[in-house]
Amino acid sequence: MSHAVAEERPVEHGDALNLLRQEVAAAPGPEAAAQRAVEVLHDRFAHYDWIGVYWVDGTDLALGPWIGPEATEHVRIPIGTGICGAAAATGQTEIIDDVNADPRYLACFTTTRSEIVVPIFDGGEVVGEIDIDGSDLAAFDDTDRLFLEEIAALLAPLRPRQ
């Protein structure tokens, strides 16, 4: 079946999606597969400066695999708090062009200027999210959103089971 988004997807996104599918399938387990996914995204897209996957753990988001220049202090975020918590609470992708202009932003790095947070769904329920920081203003657009929503669907089966 043809998928309209796939027909409009930039080549680099299609290549990355194919590589991610291969890496996830070849990984020895869900945790390794999710870690490899964030590594591929970081390696393939220069404007993806810091990438983390948060998994829902009770009423919080708990940081899972991540890659970037440094660790974040935000390893647990209450659902509903910050941009990440808002995306988990509403189930809507958040694209923030200027984090300094958004009062919900939980500052992690002085270099972060923009952010995209994409919920991960399993059975219609938010089970996690992909959080990506960019060092440029307005680093993310609808192309990133559509692509990362596909990646989120790929990551959903990798969530830790409680």
C-alpha positions in Angstrom: 0.0 0.0 0.0 1.3 3.4 -0.9 1.7 6.0 1.9 1.4 9.6 1.0 4.0 10.7 3.5 6.5 8.3 2.2 6.1 9.6 -1.3 6.9 13.1 -0.1 9.7 12.1 2.3 13.2 13.5 1.6 15.7 10.9 0.4 17.8 11.3 3.6 14.8 10.5 5.8 14.0 7.4 3.7 17.6 6.2 3.9 17.7 6.8 7.7 14.3 5.0 8.2 15.6 2.0 6.3 18.8 1.9 8.3 16.9 2.3 11.5 14.7 -0.6 10.7 17.8 -2.8 10.0 19.5 -1.7 13.2 16.5 -2.3 15.3 15.9 -5.7 13.8 19.6 -6.7 14.3 19.9 -5.4 17.9 20.2 -8.0 20.7 17.3 -6.6 22.6 14.9 -3.7 23.0 17.2 -1.5 25.1 20.1 -1.9 22.6 17.7 -1.3 19.7 16.5 2.0 21.2 20.0 3.1 21.9 21.1 2.3 18.3 18.1 4.3 17.0 19.2 7.5 18.8 22.7 7.0 17.6 21.6 6.6 14.0 19.4 9.8 14.2 22.3 11.7 15.8 24.8 10.5 13.1 22.5 11.2 10.2 21.1 14.6 11.1 23.5 17.4 12.0 20.7 19.5 13.5 19.7 16.8 16.0 22.2 17.9 18.7 20.9 15.9 21.6 18.5 13.0 21.3 16.8 11.2 24.1 14.0 8.7 24.5 11.8 9.1 27.6 9.5 6.3 28.6 6.4 6.7 30.7 7.0 5.3 34.2 3.9 5.8 36.3 3.2 9.6 36.3 6.7 10.5 35.1 8.8 10.3 32.0 12.0 8.4 32.7 15.1 9.0 30.5 16.0 5.9 28.5 18.6 5.9 25.7 20.2 9.2 24.7 23.1 10.6 22.8 24.6 14.1 22.8 27.5 16.2 24.0 26.5 15.8 27.7 24.0 14.2 30.0 20.9 16.1 31.1 19.9 16.6 34.7 16.3 15.9 33.7 16.3 12.1 34.0 12.7 12.1 35.4 10.0 14.6 34.3 6.5 14.6 35.7 3.9 14.2 32.9 2.5 17.7 32.3 5.7 19.5 33.3 7.8 21.2 30.7 7.6 20.7 26.9 8.3 17.0 27.3 5.6 16.6 29.9 3.2 18.6 27.8 3.7 16.4 24.8 3.1 13.3 27.0 0.0 14.8 28.5 -1.6 15.9 25.2 -0.3 13.2 22.9 0.7 16.0 20.5 4.1 16.7 18.9 5.6 19.9 20.2 7.9 22.0 17.9 9.4 24.9 19.7 11.3 27.4 17.5 12.8 29.3 20.4 12.9 27.5 23.8 13.8 30.8 25.5 10.5 32.2 24.5 8.5 29.2 25.9 7.9 29.4 29.7 7.4 25.6 29.8 11.0 24.9 28.8 13.1 23.1 31.3 16.6 24.3 30.6 19.1 21.6 30.0 21.9 23.0 28.0 22.9 26.6 27.3 23.4 25.7 23.6 19.8 24.6 23.1 17.7 27.0 21.0 14.9 24.8 19.7 13.3 21.5 20.5 11.0 18.9 19.0 9.2 16.3 21.2 7.3 13.5 19.5 5.0 11.2 21.5 5.4 7.4 21.2 2.1 5.6 21.1 1.3 1.9 21.8 -2.4 1.0 21.4 -3.5 4.6 21.4 -1.7 5.3 24.7 1.4 7.5 25.1 4.2 5.2 26.3 7.1 7.5 25.7 8.6 10.2 23.5 11.5 11.3 21.4 13.1 14.5 22.6 15.5 16.3 20.3 17.3 19.6 21.0 18.8 21.9 18.4 21.4 24.6 18.7 19.8 26.7 16.0 16.6 28.7 16.3 13.7 27.0 14.4 15.8 23.9 13.6 12.8 21.6 13.2 9.8 21.7 10.8 6.9 19.5 9.6 9.4 17.4 7.6 11.1 16.5 10.9 7.8 16.0 12.6 6.4 13.5 10.0 9.7 11.6 9.9 10.0 11.4 13.7 6.4 10.3 14.1 7.4 7.3 11.8 10.4 6.7 14.0 8.2 6.9 17.1 6.0 4.1 15.7 9.2 2.0 15.1 10.3 2.6 18.8 6.9 1.8 20.4 7.5 -2.0 20.7 10.9 -1.3 22.4 9.4 0.3 25.5 10.3 -1.3 28.8 7.4 -3.4 30.2 6.3 -2.6 33.7 
